[in-house]
Amino acid sequence: MATEQASTAHSDYDPDLPDLSDMRPDDWVQRWLPASWRPYARLCRLDRPVGTWLTLLPCLAALVQAAEGWPTVWRLIIFSVGALLMRGVGCTFNDIFDRDFDNQVERTRFRPLTSGQLTLKNAVYFVIGQLAVCGLLLFAINPYSRWLAVALVPIVIVYPLCKRFTYWPQIVLGIGFNWGMLMAWSDTQNIVPPAAIAMWLGAVLWQVGYDSVYAYVDMRDDKMLGLRSTALRFRDNGKLWISGFYAATAALWLYAGISLRLSWAYFLILALIALHFAWQMWVFNVRRPDRNFMLFRSNMTVGVLLLLAALAGTLIGT
């Protein structure tokens, strides 16, 4: 019944209008999955793969840099599955903690928990199941990386609560969802050198930047609900703040490339990333949530370029 209500409520969906909702009635989840599976797929955002790619691509870049070329197929599989699962765990915890807020926000009011498609008990069982599968992956990585993986869990759990007491929840998000970059080094080389930490910090600041762009979509609702975000901290100065985060990202990635002695090809592609950041800030407008939604998604391009930069920097001779 709840599913029918959600579908009815979304029946006025217009594909020509900006997509500010987390649920689309015409996606692959709706078309291909059994009805009983759909709420779980949406709960872990299988219908919204951009976030998974933004988690995975920097991790793959770190795997390439740590391996100084092509990583093993086994590591590619383990870290890809791990990124998918941890993003799902984070989203599930987010919806569990925010279920009483989500029904008051335009973008999130059709999510499975807040719309009644899924019970809280089943959501808790689901997140426990995801964590159990993550636990199995620990047997595929070295002891150093296992401890790093365990340290990640409280970060992922606490992130959804941060917006209740700090204007900087995006920092916690960036730390957690780029953690795989550190694990890529620890599992490949059993060390995490300063250059790897610089790449990770750059990715954290990149995520603070692009997730701040995303936060402007919800700014009005967050203010009404008493929640906090970088968008509410920056307000009309968002372009200046986000430009600073993007500039720091490029600087850290530049330092890391020099320290790792990557080839000229890495720096050429890094220049393209810097140009993409400049384009984002040229287009960005704090009062255009539809445009900001598009800019958030465009960071997929940055992730792909970062992976290409790692490959080019290690495989193409100096």
TORPA-246507 format. One record per atom (N, C-alpha, C): x, y, z; residue in three letters. Coordinates in steps of 0.05 Angstrom, whole numbers, plus 5000, padded with zeros to 4 digits. Layout:
XYZALA...
end
This chain:
501649765000MET500050005000MET501750255000MET503950255017ALA505650485019ALA507050534992ALA507750314978THR509050344952THR507250474933THR504650394933GLU502650504916GLU502350804921GLU502350884947GLN502151164954GLN504451324944GLN506851214946ALA509251354937ALA509051384906ALA508151174893SER507951194863SER505851394855SER503651404870THR501551594864THR502451874868THR503951914891ALA504952184897ALA506952274876ALA508152094863HIS510252164843HIS509052144815HIS506452114813SER505252084786SER505352334770SER505852564783ASP505952814768ASP508752874759ASP510452674759TYR513252714751TYR513352814722TYR514953024718ASP515253144691ASP518253124683ASP518952964663PRO521752934656PRO523053194646PRO521453394639ASP522553644630ASP523253834652ASP522353774677LEU523053934700LEU525553834713LEU526954004729PRO529453914743PRO528853674761PRO530553484760ASP530253244777ASP531453294804ASP529753394823LEU530653444850LEU529853234870LEU528653024860SER527752804877SER529752574876SER530052424898ASP531752194899ASP530451944886ASP528051964877MET526651734865MET525451804838MET526051644819ARG524951674792ARG523151424787ARG520851474775PRO518951254771PRO519651084746PRO521651164731ASP522251024706ASP525050904704ASP526350864727ASP529050774727ASP529250464726ASP531750364726TRP532150074723TRP531049924747TRP531150044771VAL530149904795VAL527149854791VAL525750044782GLN522850014778GLN522149814756GLN523849814735ARG523249644712ARG524149354716ARG526349304730TRP527549044729TRP527448894756TRP527249024778LEU527348874804LEU524548804813LEU524348584827PRO521748514840PRO520848734859PRO518348764863ALA517248984880ALA518448974908ALA518748734919SER519748704946SER522648784949SER524148784928TRP527048854928TRP527449154925TRP525549294912ARG526049574905ARG526649754928ARG525249744951PRO525849924973PRO528749884983PRO529749634983TYR532449594992TYR534549704973TYR533949674947ALA535749774926ALA535850084928ALA533550204934ARG533550494936ARG534750584963ARG534450424983LEU535650495009LEU538650515008LEU539950334993CYS542850344990CYS543650484964CYS541750624952ARG542250804929ARG543350654904ARG542450414900LEU543250284875LEU542150424851LEU539950574855ASP538750724834ASP540150994830ASP541951064847ARG543451314845ARG546451254845ARG547551154824PRO550251054824PRO552451264824PRO551751514820VAL553851724819VAL555451724844VAL554151704867GLY555551704893GLY557551474895GLY556751244885THR558551004886THR560951054868THR560551164845TRP562851224827TRP564651434839TRP563551634852LEU565151834864LEU566751734888LEU565851514900THR567351374921THR569451194909THR568751054887LEU570450844876LEU572750964860LEU572251164843LEU574251254824LEU576851354838LEU576651514859PRO579151594873PRO580651354885PRO579051164894CYS580250914905CYS581750764883CYS580650744860LEU581950614838LEU584550764830LEU584351024830ALA586751184824ALA588951124844ALA588251104870ALA590151044891ALA591350764887ALA589650574879LEU590650304873LEU592750304851LEU592250464830VAL594150484808VAL596750604817VAL596550824832GLN598950954841GLN600550774860GLN599250634878ALA600550454897ALA601950224883ALA600650124862ALA601749904846ALA603849994826ALA604050254822GLU605750374802GLU605150254774GLU602550234769GLY601650124744GLY598949984748GLY598649754735TRP596049614737TRP595849464763TRP593849514779PRO593449344803PRO592449064796PRO592548884814THR591648614809THR588648614805THR587648424789VAL584748394785VAL583348344812VAL584648184829TRP583448124855TRP582948374872TRP584948554872ARG584648804887ARG582448974875ARG582348984849LEU580249144835LEU577549044844LEU577148784845ILE574548674852ILE573948734881ILE575848684899ILE575348724928ILE574749014934ILE576349194923PHE575849474930PHE573349584916PHE572649484893SER570249564880SER567749484896SER567749234904VAL565549134920VAL565449284947VAL567749334958GLY567849474984GLY566749754981GLY567349894960ALA566350164956ALA563350164953ALA562249974937LEU559449944934LEU558049894960LEU559149714976LEU557849635002LEU557949865022LEU560349995025MET560550195045MET558850445038MET558650505012ARG556850715005ARG553950645012ARG553250385007GLY550550295015GLY550050305045GLY552050225060VAL551850235090VAL551450525099VAL553150705088GLY552850985096GLY550151105089GLY549051035066CYS546451145058CYS544251025075CYS544550765082THR542550635099THR542450765127THR544750805139PHE544950935165PHE543751225163PHE544451355141ASN543451625137ASN540351635137ASN539151445123ASP536151445122ASP534951355148ASP536251175163ILE535251095189ILE535151335208ILE537351485209PHE537551705228PHE535751945219PHE535451975192ASP534052215182ASP531152155174ASP530151925181ARG527451855171ARG525252055179ARG525552195201ASP523552385210ASP523952665197ASP526252705185PHE526852955170PHE526152925141PHE526752685130ASP526552655100ASP523752705089ASP521652655105ASN519052695094ASN518252995092ASN520053165102GLN519553455101GLN521353595080GLN522953435066VAL524853545046VAL523953455018VAL523853645000GLU522953584973GLU524453364960GLU527153364963ARG528853174949ARG528552894960ARG527852864986THR528052604999THR525352495009THR523152625003ARG520652545015ARG519552275005ARG520752164983PHE519751914973PHE521651684979PHE523651724996ARG525551515004ARG524051295018ARG525051045017PRO523450815027PRO522650825056PRO524350915073LEU523650925102LEU521651135108LEU522151375099THR520351595106THR517651585093THR517451445070SER514951415056SER513451165064SER514551005082GLY513150775092GLY513450525075GLY515150525054GLN515450285038GLN517050075052GLN518550155073LEU520249965088LEU520050035117LEU520049825134THR519949875163THR522749925174THR522850055197LEU525450105210LEU526849845217LEU525349645226LYS526549385233LYS527849255209LYS526549265187ASN527749145163ASN530149295153ASN530149565156ALA532449725149ALA534849655167ALA534349615192VAL536549545211VAL537649265203VAL535849075197TYR536848815188TYR538548835163TYR537649005145PHE539049045120PHE541849155124PHE542149355141VAL544749475145VAL546549285160VAL545449115177ILE547148905191ILE548048705170ILE546348635151GLY547148455130GLY549348565112GLY549148825106GLN551248955090GLN553948955105GLN553849015131LEU556249015147LEU557448735149LEU555748535150ALA556748255151ALA558348185126ALA557248265102VAL558648215077VAL561348375077VAL561248615087CYS563748775089CYS565748625106CYS564748505128GLY566548355145GLY567948125131GLY566547995112LEU567847785096LEU570147885079LEU569848135070LEU571948255053LEU574548295069LEU574348305096LEU576748345112LEU578748115108LEU577747885102PHE579447655098PHE581147675073PHE580347855055ALA581747885029ALA583848105029ALA584248245052ILE586148455054ILE588148405076ILE590348555077ASN592348505097ASN591648615125ASN593048545146PRO592248625173PRO592248935177PRO594149075165TYR594149365167TYR591549485156TYR590749385133SER588349485120SER585849405135SER585849175149ARG583549095165ARG583049295187ARG585149385200TRP584849585222TRP583849845211TRP584749925188LEU583750165175LEU580750135168LEU579949895159ALA577149845152ALA575449865177ALA576349755199VAL574849765224VAL574550055234VAL576650215231ALA576550495239ALA574650655223ALA574050565198LEU572150705181LEU569350685191LEU568550465203VAL565750415209VAL564550635227VAL565750725249PRO564550935265PRO564351205250PRO566251255231ILE566051495215ILE563551495198ILE563051265185VAL560651235168VAL558151265184VAL558051155208ILE555651165225ILE555151445235ILE557251585243VAL556851845256VAL556252065236VAL556952025210TYR556552245191TYR553652355190TYR551552185189PRO548852295187PRO548152465211PRO549352425234LEU548752585258LEU550152855258LEU552252885242CYS553853125243CYS552253375236CYS550353355217LYS548853585209LYS547153705231LYS546953555254ARG545353655276ARG546953845294ARG549653835292PHE551254005311PHE553554145298PHE554054105272THR556254255259THR555454335231THR556554565222TYR556154645195TYR558054505175TYR559654315185TRP561654195168TRP561353885166TRP558853785162PRO558553495159PRO559953395134PRO560353565114GLN561653475089GLN564553395094GLN565853495115ILE568553415121ILE568553125130ILE566753055147VAL566552775157VAL565852595133VAL564052685116LEU563352525092LEU565752475075LEU567352695070GLY569652665053GLY571752475065GLY572152495091ILE574052315105ILE573152025101ILE570651965106GLY569651695105GLY569551575077GLY568551725058PHE568051615032PHE570451615014PHE572751725023ASN575251695009ASN577251535024ASN576351405045TRP578051245062TRP579451015047TRP578050915026GLY579150695010GLY581750764997GLY582251024993MET584851104981MET587151024999MET586851075025LEU588850995045LEU589150695046LEU586950555045MET587050265046MET588250145021MET587950274998ALA589250184973ALA592250174977ALA593350384989TRP596250384994TRP597050185015TRP595550175037SER596349995059SER596249705050SER594349635033ASP594049355024ASP596149285002ASP596849484986THR598749434964THR601649444973THR602249644990GLN605049674998GLN605549655028GLN603449615043ASN603649595072ASN604649845085ASN604550065071ILE605150335082ILE603150535070ILE602950765083VAL601350985072VAL603251225073VAL604751275051PRO606651495050PRO605351775050PRO606951975056PRO605852255056PRO604452335030PRO605452245008ALA604252314982ALA601452194980ALA601151944990ALA598451824990ALA596551975008ALA597552065031ILE595852225049ILE595052485035ILE596952605020ALA596252845006ALA594152804985ALA594352574970MET592252514950MET589552484964MET589552344988TRP587052305003TRP585952575013TRP587652745024LEU586653005034LEU585553165011LEU586853144987GLY585753284964GLY583053184957GLY582652924958ALA579952804952ALA577952894973ALA578752914999VAL576952995020VAL576053285014VAL577853465007LEU577153745002LEU575553764976LEU576153594957TRP574553584932TRP571653514939TRP571253314957GLN568553234964GLN567153454980GLN568653594998VAL567453815012VAL566454024992VAL567954064971GLY567154254951GLY564654164936GLY564753934924TYR562453854907TYR560053784924TYR560353684949ASP558053634965ASP556853894976ASP558454104978SER557354364985SER555654464962SER556454424937VAL554854494914VAL552154344917VAL552254094924TYR549853924927TYR548154024950TYR549454124972ALA547954214995ALA546254454990ALA546954614970TYR545254844963TYR542454764953TYR542254514943VAL539654414935VAL537754394958VAL538854324982ASP537154275005ASP537254515025ASP538454735018MET539054945038MET536555045051MET534455095035ARG531955205047ARG530755015066ARG530654755059ASP529454555076ASP531154515101ASP533754505098ASP535454465122ASP535154695142ASP534954935132LYS534555165150LYS531855145165LYS529855055151MET527155025163MET527254815185MET528754605181LEU528854375199LEU530954415222LEU532454625220GLY534554675241GLY537054505237GLY537454395212LEU539854245206LEU541954425195LEU544454325194ARG546654495186ARG548154365163ARG549454545148SER551054445125SER553054675117SER554954605100THR556754815091THR555355025075THR553154945061ALA551655145045ALA550455355064ALA549555275087LEU548455475106LEU550655635119LEU553055515120ARG555355665131ARG556355865110ARG556555785085PHE557655965064PHE555656165054PHE553056085052ARG550956255041ARG551756385015ARG551656645013ASP552256774987ASP555156764979ASP556856684998ASN559756674992ASN560656394983ASN558656234975GLY559255954967GLY561355934945GLY561156104925LYS563056084903LYS565956124912LYS566356314931LEU569056364941LEU570056124957LEU568456024975TRP569255804992TRP569855554976TRP568055484958ILE568355234942ILE570755264923ILE571155494912SER573555544896SER576055494912SER576055574937GLY578355524954GLY578855224959GLY576755074963PHE577054784967PHE578054654942PHE577054734919TYR577954624894TYR580854694888TYR581654944895ALA584455024891ALA586254854909ALA585454814934ALA587054654952ALA587254364943ALA585154264931THR585153994920THR587253974898THR587254154879ALA589154154857ALA592054174868ALA592454344888ALA595154384899ALA596154124913ALA594353994928LEU595153744941LEU595753524921LEU594153504900TRP594553304879TRP597153364864TRP597753624860LEU600253704847LEU602653614864LEU602553674890TYR604753594908TYR605053294908TYR602853144909ALA603052854910ALA604252744884ALA603552864861GLY604652774836GLY607652814834GLY608553044845ILE611453094846ILE612852904864ILE611652854888SER612852674908SER613052384898SER610952304883LEU610952034872LEU612552004846LEU613552234837ARG615152234812ARG613552124788ARG611152214786LEU609452134764LEU610352284739LEU609652164716SER610552284691SER609052534684SER609952674663TRP608752924653TRP605852884647TRP604952644639ALA602252594631ALA600252644654ALA601152574678TYR599552614702TYR598852914705TYR600853084702PHE600553374706PHE598953494684PHE599053384660LEU597453484638LEU594453434644LEU593853194654ILE591053134660ILE590153284685ILE591953324704LEU591353484727LEU590553774719LEU591853874699ALA591054144688ALA588254144678ALA587453924665LEU584653904655LEU582753894679LEU583553764700ILE581853754724ILE581454044735ILE583654194736ALA583554464746ALA581754634729ALA581854594703LEU580054734684LEU577154664689LEU576654404695HIS573954324701HIS572954454727HIS574654474747PHE573854614771PHE573154904765PHE574755034748ALA574255314741ALA571555334727ALA571055144709TRP568455154695TRP566155124714TRP566454944734GLN564254904754GLN563655164768GLN565755304776MET565355554791MET564355774773MET564855764747TRP563755954729TRP560655914727TRP559855664727VAL556955604723VAL555455614749VAL556755554772PHE555455534798PHE553955784805PHE551555744816ASN549855954825ASN548355864850ASN548656004872VAL547455914898VAL544455904896VAL543256034878ARG540356044876ARG539255874853ARG540855694842ARG539855524821ARG540255234828ARG538455114845PRO538754834853PRO538854634830PRO537454684809ASP537554504786ASP540254504773ASP541454734771ARG544154764759ARG546154634778ARG545854664804ASN547754554823ASN547554254823ASN545254144819PHE544953854817PHE546553744794PHE546453894772MET547953814748MET550953834753MET551854044767LEU554654074773LEU555653854792LEU554053774811PHE554853554828PHE555353304812PHE553553244794ARG553953004777ARG556353024759ARG557053274751SER559253314733SER561953234745SER562053194772ASN564453114785ASN565252824778ASN563452684765MET564152424754MET566452464734MET566352684719THR568552744700THR571152774714THR571152904737VAL573652944753VAL574652674762VAL572852494772GLY573652234781GLY574952074758GLY573752074735VAL574851934712VAL577652044704VAL577852314704LEU580352444697LEU582552374718LEU581752364743LEU583652294764LEU584752004760LEU583051824753LEU583851544747LEU585651544722LEU584951684702LEU586551704678LEU589251824684LEU589352024701ALA591852154708ALA593651964723ALA592551794740ALA594151594755ALA595251394735ALA593651304716LEU594551104697LEU596751224679LEU596151474669ALA598151604651ALA600751664666ALA600451754691GLY602851824706GLY604651594713GLY603451354714THR605051124722THR605950954697THR604250954676LEU604850784653LEU606350924631LEU605951184629ILE607351334608ILE610051434619ILE612151384604GLY614851444614GLY615251744618GLY617051804636THR617752084642THR619452204619THR
end
